[in-house]
Structure formats: C-alpha cells, structure tokens
Amino acid sequence: MAALSPKETARAAELNRILNHAAYAYYALDNPELTDAEFDRLLIELQQLEAAYPELITEDSYTQRVGGYVSEQFEPVQHAARMYSMDDAMNLEELDAWLSRTDEALGASPTNPVAYTCELKIDGLGVALTYRDGQFVRAATRGDGSTGENVTANVLTISDVPRELALAGLERVENRGLNQSIEVRGEVYMPKHSFIRLNEDADAAGKQPFANPRNAAAGSLRQKDPKITAHRDLETFIYAVADEGPLDVHSQWEFLNWLRSCGFNVNPHARRCLNAQEVHDFCAQALEQRGDLNYDIDGVVVKVDSFASQEALGFTSRAPRWAIAFKFPPEEKQTVLREIRIQVGRTGVLTPVAEFDPVTVAGSTIARATLHNLDEIRRKNVREGDTIIVHKAGDVIPEVVGPVLNLRPADAVEFQMPATCPSCGSPVIQEEGEVAFRCVSIDCPAQAVERLIHWGSRKAMDIDGLGDELINRMVEEGVLSDVADFYDKLTEEMLACMPTGRVYDTDTADHLSGDSIPVGHTIAKKVMAKVEESKTRGLGRVLFGIGMRHVGANVAELLAQEFGSIQALATAPVEKIAEIPGIGPKIAESVHEFFSIPENVAVIERLRQAGVVLEEEKTENELPQTLAGLTFVLTGTLEHFTRDEAGAQLKAMGAKVSGSVSKKTSFVVAGEAAGSKLTKAESLGVPVLDETALQQILETGQAPA
C-alpha cells in the first residue's frame, strides 16, 4: 500500500468541504449548488481515496454520514430506528458486482436463488410517518438519519396520507394494532405538472424558482404555514418500515402489498426478480419509461426481498448491505448560449430567456430555456457566448445547468438587466425585497399581448381559435389593446381580414409570392361565436383571466364563491379579503391594488356593458338557497353529468363547491375511479355520497341529515 502524501490528505479535506457544503445547500436550504451527477462524481472520488488510504477515514468524513440536516425551524423528532442512506451503483458492472457479492453471502444457487424486489427510486424528500393504535400521530423528515424535523401539520395537508390504517391492514398487526406503534417511511414528492405550475407562478410573481421537483417538495413541506403546503399539491409513495416486528409480513414484496391494504399510496412500478437479467430488464424498462411518469425518478432501488436475509446481511456505518441504488446516467448535453433575450410577461415582469443552439435532450429538441431572473443568472454564472450544459428539470422543463468555464470566450461579459423595457421603452424598476425587474407602463404592448393571450386561454375564458401569433398581429394593427376590446371593438369583418402569417403557394394559386393568407370569414365567424359564448363563463374565470398578480385559477374561484360579484369584491376592505381561508394578506393586497387603479375599473365596466357576466350565475327561477352553508367536493367520474355540470347545479342552490377535502367539507360525492379525495374523506370522517344521492339532492334541494 502506497504511503499517504500531503497531496491526498489535502484533496480528501477539500472533497469533504465541498460535499458537506453542497449537502447543506441541498438538504437544509433546498437550493442545490451542484448537479446530482457532479455530487456523485466527487463522492466517488472521496470513496476511492479512502479505499486506497484507510487512514483518511474519520468520523466526520462525508462517507460516514447518512446525509441530511435538521433545521432549527421545527421541533426535533427521534426516529424509531435510524434512517440510512443507500450505496450507489453508477453502472451495470457495479450493480452486477453487488448482486454477485449478495448472492455469495446468502449462499444462492440455481435451485435456491436470492429474490430481489426492484422499485423506482423516487426523487423526493424522505419522511417517516408514525401510527399508534392504528391512528396517524406524527410525521418527520429524515434529517440526519437519527433525528428529523416534526412536519406533522404540513403532512396532514397531503391528501393521500391515511389518517388511520384500514382494517384489512390492521388484521396483520399484533393485537390488530392496539398498543402498537408503527413507523413507515417513504418519499414526499411533487408531480411534474405541479412543479411546472409552481415555477410559472414564481416567474409571474417575480419570485425565485425551484431548481427541480425534489427541492420544490422539500421547500413546500418545510413551510411554517401549513396553508401554503396545502396549495402545493404534494403526494407520497411509501415503501419501508422502521421495525417489521409487530407485522405479520416476511418480505419486501409482501410488505408493499400490506402497505396497500392499509391505505398507503404505493408505487405501482415494482417487480420481484430472481436473477441478474430480470433486474437488468427492470432497470432498462424504468429508464425507458422515465419521461412518461408524472414524477421524477433518478434510478432503481434493488432490495433483498426476504426480511430474514436482510437481517443476516445487516448494515455498514451509513447504508444497508441488503440494498443498493442503481443511478440513472444524467442526460445532459453541451451547446452554445447565443443570446439572453428579455421576455415581458402580462404582469410586467422581465424574464431573461437563454437562446442556444438546438440540442436533443430526453427525446426532444430544445433551443431555449428560462433563466428566471438576474439572481439566477448570477448564481449559475452564465454569459452570452458560453458553452453551457443543459438538461430537463424533472425530465420536462429545459434548464441551463451552468457553463463550461474552460471554454468561456475571452470577451464574454456579465449580463445586465436593461434599464428600459425592450417592448415599450418605459423605465424598469426592481421593488425592494423582490428579485424581479418590472416594466412600470400599463400601456406596454408586450404586457398587453400576454394579458390577451391569457384571457383567451382554456382555463380562463376559453376562446378557441385565438392563437398567440394572431393576437400579436391584432395588437400590432391596433385592433386589440385590452381584454374588453374582444367584446366592444373586435368584429367578424376585422378578424376575417387579419393576416395569418402563412403565405400562398405560387405554384397553385394566382397570388404574388409572400402574400399572407387572411383568416377568412369561416374561421372568423367561429372565433366570434366563441367570444360571445365566453361572456357566460362565470365570475371565477373572469377573475383568473383578468390577470391580477398572485391570483391563480383556484384563488379566483375562492374569491368568486365568497363575494358573489365583482362589485362586492372591488369594494371589499383588504382585511376582509385576507380573512378568506387560502388567501392571506399578500394576495389580498394584490387584489385591492388592482381595483384601486382607474384604468382597470374602466376595463371592468366595459366588460359589464358588453354583457360579460360578472356575478355568480343564478338559475332563471332563482332557486331557493337550501344548500347555503354546505361545501361539496366532487371526485371520480359521474355517469349522468360532468362534475362541472353537477357543481353548477349545487352552486345554484347556494352550496360551495371546493377542489380539496378538509374537516369543513360537508359531503364528498364519489363517482367511478374516485381517488385520493375519497381516501381523505374517509380518513376525516366526511360523509361520502354516491351519484344516486347526488341526484336526490339536486331534485329535492335537500341534503341528507
């Protein structure tokens, strides 16, 4: 063995410093500074150094840590048993070496193979859920492995976490769970569509975006206010137990089925394998299907199936010997950043966007990615002309990881935000406490275009046929400047004459090359019919479409149900708006500020005069409000009408219709394939009705006692 030199000692110390700092940023701050691939590379280098020079191994070496940190923001919780990290296999050769060692240690033979359970490695935040006498009592993060953070109040907002274990599961627990404490473990994660929405909202509000779904989940679970967590759409997958002693289960495969019987959400993509080839096949299939999943995974966890064999193999100082994580290779590509272009959003926020040479990543070609704000550009240290590394965050969103510094051009300079708006030339300001830069002009054409596009979008007024390019052209021609123009200015004739941007083919038509095809009366007539139809979309859609800061579709619906008319909302004190559950002072200030601007009030009045419905609709007969004070949640598929139709009828009789279940919910109506909302209703003791009972309510106007 070679003698240890100062060079190796210094490098080990440097690697420990980098890894500990990166882990703190990742676990404690939810703000990663290294990619997973770079972190893994440095950890492997340290492990190899310590293997060559064992005297480098110390108690505080990162290789001896479980990982994670315990925040002082939450009450500390001692885990029932240590939550270990997992050793990694970075390629199939390392995975096969582990399988061979494990088979040999357990005395495997062709007639007596070792069974393995393969599960997807969810890229979320590790949690431990404690149940006593079958009832949920506590939730904690993994923390440093021995001590976690008490996040019970926040986990209670996650709808797929059962409040009590189902009887089918308790039948396989000693004394049916009485006088028993069970700690199960898993991951809290954020679905990809929720991650996209969260960062879109962050961009619109001028806030710092989350780097990836894992950090979005971690940041959401560590909120001091559980109401914020409740709006972040978190979900769980459970897959482990601290101590299987009280359970009548004897293998990981059997345990996953027991978890399902208790009511836990268990990932459906798992397989019991009997040889290395079957494990390889599962890993290959998981990698192939990775982009199709609605959650982020970064590998496959392979576990010895038998609990008795797991106990025989035991643990190292930081990881179980009976499990390994096969890590997927990161799909990152290099390309050249040609320009950082400024995009002006509907609320005036200036968003820098990276334009780079097209490159194929995760199955599709990308050529641009948002850089969010100036702080993010500084943090990533990217400049025009850089060779950059790009990937897809959550396998969905194109993202610039960072520059390849040794390839940086000598004349590359730091990017600066413009002092004036690139669309209208008005001054750009940065409000105190915000990362966003904003255009101050209410007449900014770019803002107008984005507001008009948003107004016609599916979740707002749903005006089909109004594409981005067509709206851009109508703004350029002076046909549209605000949303009221759709109703009191735009005509079928004007729309029919608008150029589409497509040109005639001179080989088949007698027109000069370059002549643009007009929209024409056929399409214009259909679009104008949709414009007319949009007048009756309802107050919630109007409040969402009008583009108030911080007001998304759910908040808009809450405001519509609470105030009933735009006039009542416009004149409401900010304190009254803030009192509504799920709103809060920041949104209330934004709504109040919107209605304090005369130009906005003028647009609202023009919408009213044009016939746009600005009140919660009532039926022609103004049905008696017999369901006033009751809150319904509709879930699953109904046979005789859509959930929107049923919801409209319930609201016509005074009921509130919510998208989430809470203790204040009066009834949950469950159709076919009802999911987590039904589970949550049952756990909270909320009455559950079928479609027959719903029909009875709609016919009589009376709810069950």
C-alpha positions, 0 to 999 in steps of 0.5 A, spaced: 500 500 500 502 506 497 504 511 503 499 517 504 502 524 501 500 531 503 497 531 496 491 526 498 490 528 505 489 535 502 484 533 496 480 528 501 479 535 506 477 539 500 472 533 497 469 533 504 468 541 504 465 541 498 460 535 499 458 537 506 457 544 503 453 542 497 449 537 502 447 543 506 445 547 500 441 541 498 438 538 504 437 544 509 436 550 504 433 546 498 437 550 493 442 545 490 449 548 488 451 542 484 448 537 479 446 530 482 451 527 477 457 532 479 455 530 487 456 523 485 462 524 481 466 527 487 463 522 492 466 517 488 472 520 488 472 521 496 470 513 496 476 511 492 481 515 496 479 512 502 479 505 499 486 506 497 488 510 504 484 507 510 487 512 514 483 518 511 477 515 514 474 519 520 468 520 523 466 526 520 468 524 513 462 525 508 462 517 507 460 516 514 454 520 514 447 518 512 446 525 509 441 530 511 440 536 516 435 538 521 433 545 521 432 549 527 425 551 524 421 545 527 421 541 533 426 535 533 423 528 532 427 521 534 426 516 529 424 509 531 430 506 528 435 510 524 434 512 517 440 510 512 442 512 506 443 507 500 450 505 496 450 507 489 451 503 483 453 508 477 453 502 472 451 495 470 458 492 472 457 495 479 450 493 480 452 486 477 458 486 482 453 487 488 448 482 486 454 477 485 457 479 492 449 478 495 448 472 492 455 469 495 453 471 502 446 468 502 449 462 499 444 462 492 444 457 487 440 455 481 435 451 485 435 456 491 436 463 488 436 470 492 429 474 490 430 481 489 424 486 489 426 492 484 422 499 485 423 506 482 427 510 486 423 516 487 426 523 487 423 526 493 424 528 500 424 522 505 419 522 511 417 517 516 410 517 518 408 514 525 401 510 527 399 508 534 393 504 535 392 504 528 391 512 528 396 517 524 400 521 530 406 524 527 410 525 521 418 527 520 423 528 515 429 524 515 434 529 517 440 526 519 438 519 519 437 519 527 433 525 528 428 529 523 424 535 523 416 534 526 412 536 519 406 533 522 401 539 520 404 540 513 403 532 512 396 532 514 395 537 508 397 531 503 391 528 501 393 521 500 396 520 507 391 515 511 389 518 517 388 511 520 390 504 517 384 500 514 382 494 517 384 489 512 391 492 514 390 492 521 388 484 521 396 483 520 398 487 526 399 484 533 393 485 537 390 488 530 394 494 532 392 496 539 398 498 543 402 498 537 406 503 534 408 503 527 413 507 523 413 507 515 417 511 511 417 513 504 418 519 499 414 526 499 414 528 492 411 533 487 408 531 480 411 534 474 405 538 472 405 541 479 412 543 479 411 546 472 405 550 475 409 552 481 415 555 477 410 559 472 407 562 478 414 564 481 416 567 474 409 571 474 410 573 481 417 575 480 419 570 485 425 565 485 424 558 482 425 551 484 431 548 481 427 541 480 421 537 483 425 534 489 427 541 492 420 544 490 417 538 495 422 539 500 421 547 500 413 546 500 413 541 506 418 545 510 413 551 510 411 554 517 404 555 514 401 549 513 396 553 508 401 554 503 403 546 503 396 545 502 396 549 495 402 545 493 399 539 491 404 534 494 403 526 494 407 520 497 409 513 495 411 509 501 415 503 501 419 501 508 418 500 515 422 502 521 421 495 525 417 489 521 416 486 528 409 487 530 407 485 522 405 479 520 409 480 513 416 476 511 418 480 505 419 486 501 414 484 496 409 482 501 410 488 505 408 493 499 402 489 498 400 490 506 402 497 505 396 497 500 391 494 504 392 499 509 391 505 505 398 507 503 399 510 496 404 505 493 408 505 487 405 501 482 412 500 478 415 494 482 417 487 480 420 481 484 426 478 480 430 472 481 436 473 477 441 478 474 437 479 467 430 480 470 433 486 474 437 488 468 430 488 464 427 492 470 432 497 470 432 498 462 424 498 462 424 504 468 429 508 464 425 507 458 419 509 461 422 515 465 419 521 461 412 518 461 411 518 469 408 524 472 414 524 477 421 524 477 425 518 478 433 518 478 434 510 478 432 503 481 432 501 488 434 493 488 432 490 495 433 483 498 426 481 498 426 476 504 426 480 511 430 474 514 436 475 509 436 482 510 437 481 517 443 476 516 446 481 511 445 487 516 448 494 515 455 498 514 456 505 518 451 509 513 447 504 508 444 497 508 448 491 505 441 488 503 440 494 498 443 498 493 441 504 488 442 503 481 443 511 478 440 513 472 446 516 467 444 524 467 442 526 460 445 532 459 448 535 453 453 541 451 451 547 446 452 554 445 448 560 449 447 565 443 443 570 446 439 572 453 433 575 450 428 579 455 421 576 455 415 581 458 410 577 461 402 580 462 404 582 469 410 586 467 415 582 469 422 581 465 424 574 464 431 573 461 430 567 456 437 563 454 437 562 446 442 556 444 443 552 439 438 546 438 440 540 442 436 533 443 435 532 450 430 526 453 427 525 446 426 532 444 429 538 441 430 544 445 433 551 443 431 555 449 430 555 456 428 560 462 433 563 466 428 566 471 431 572 473 438 576 474 439 572 481 439 566 477 443 568 472 448 570 477 448 564 481 449 559 475 454 564 472 452 564 465 454 569 459 452 570 452 457 566 448 458 560 453 458 553 452 453 551 457 450 544 459 443 543 459 438 538 461 430 537 463 428 539 470 424 533 472 425 530 465 420 536 462 422 543 463 429 545 459 434 548 464 441 551 463 445 547 468 451 552 468 457 553 463 463 550 461 468 555 464 474 552 460 471 554 454 468 561 456 470 566 450 475 571 452 470 577 451 464 574 454 461 579 459 456 579 465 449 580 463 445 586 465 438 587 466 436 593 461 434 599 464 428 600 459 423 595 457 425 592 450 417 592 448 415 599 450 421 603 452 418 605 459 423 605 465 424 598 469 424 598 476 426 592 481 421 593 488 425 592 494 425 585 497 423 582 490 428 579 485 424 581 479 425 587 474 418 590 472 416 594 466 412 600 470 407 602 463 400 599 463 400 601 456 406 596 454 404 592 448 408 586 450 404 586 457 398 587 453 399 581 448 400 576 454 394 579 458 390 577 451 393 571 450 391 569 457 384 571 457 383 567 451 386 561 454 382 554 456 382 555 463 380 562 463 375 564 458 376 559 453 376 562 446 378 557 441 381 559 435 385 565 438 392 563 437 398 567 440 401 569 433 394 572 431 393 576 437 400 579 436 398 581 429 391 584 432 395 588 437 400 590 432 394 593 427 391 596 433 385 592 433 386 589 440 389 593 446 385 590 452 381 584 454 374 588 453 376 590 446 374 582 444 367 584 446 366 592 444 371 593 438 373 586 435 368 584 429 367 578 424 369 583 418 376 585 422 378 578 424 376 575 417 381 580 414 387 579 419 393 576 416 395 569 418 402 569 417 402 563 412 403 565 405 400 562 398 403 557 394 405 560 387 405 554 384 397 553 385 394 559 386 394 566 382 397 570 388 404 574 388 409 570 392 409 572 400 402 574 400 399 572 407 393 568 407 387 572 411 383 568 416 377 568 412 370 569 414 369 561 416 374 561 421 372 568 423 365 567 424 367 561 429 372 565 433 366 570 434 361 565 436 366 563 441 367 570 444 360 571 445 359 564 448 365 566 453 361 572 456 357 566 460 363 563 463 362 565 470 365 570 475 371 565 477 374 565 470 373 572 469 377 573 475 383 568 473 383 571 466 383 578 468 390 577 470 391 580 477 398 578 480 398 572 485 391 570 483 391 563 480 385 559 477 383 556 484 384 563 488 379 566 483 374 561 484 375 562 492 374 569 491 368 568 486 364 563 491 365 568 497 363 575 494 358 573 489 360 579 484 365 583 482 362 589 485 362 586 492 369 584 491 372 591 488 369 594 494 371 589 499 376 592 505 383 588 504 382 585 511 376 582 509 379 579 503 385 576 507 380 573 512 378 568 506 381 561 508 387 560 502 388 567 501 392 571 506 394 578 506 399 578 500 394 576 495 389 580 498 393 586 497 394 584 490 387 584 489 385 591 492 391 594 488 388 592 482 381 595 483 384 601 486 387 603 479 382 607 474 384 604 468 382 597 470 375 599 473 374 602 466 376 595 463 371 592 468 365 596 466 366 595 459 366 588 460 359 589 464 356 593 458 358 588 453 354 583 457 360 579 460 357 576 466 360 578 472 356 575 478 355 568 480 350 565 475 343 564 478 338 559 475 332 563 471 327 561 477 332 563 482 332 557 486 331 557 493 338 557 497 337 550 501 344 548 500 347 555 503 352 553 508 354 546 505 361 545 501 361 539 496 367 536 493 366 532 487 371 526 485 371 520 480 367 520 474 359 521 474 355 517 469 349 522 468 353 529 468 360 532 468 362 534 475 362 541 472 355 540 470 353 537 477 357 543 481 353 548 477 347 545 479 349 545 487 352 552 486 345 554 484 342 552 490 347 556 494 352 550 496 360 551 495 363 547 491 371 546 493 377 542 489 380 539 496 377 535 502 378 538 509 374 537 516 369 543 513 367 539 507 360 537 508 359 531 503 364 528 498 360 525 492 364 519 489 363 517 482 367 511 478 375 511 479 374 516 485 381 517 488 385 520 493 379 525 495 375 519 497 381 516 501 381 523 505 374 523 506 374 517 509 380 518 513 376 525 516 370 522 517 366 526 511 360 523 509 361 520 502 355 520 497 354 516 491 351 519 484 344 516 486 344 521 492 347 526 488 341 526 484 336 526 490 339 532 492 339 536 486 331 534 485 329 535 492 334 541 494 335 537 500 341 534 503 341 528 507 341 529 515 
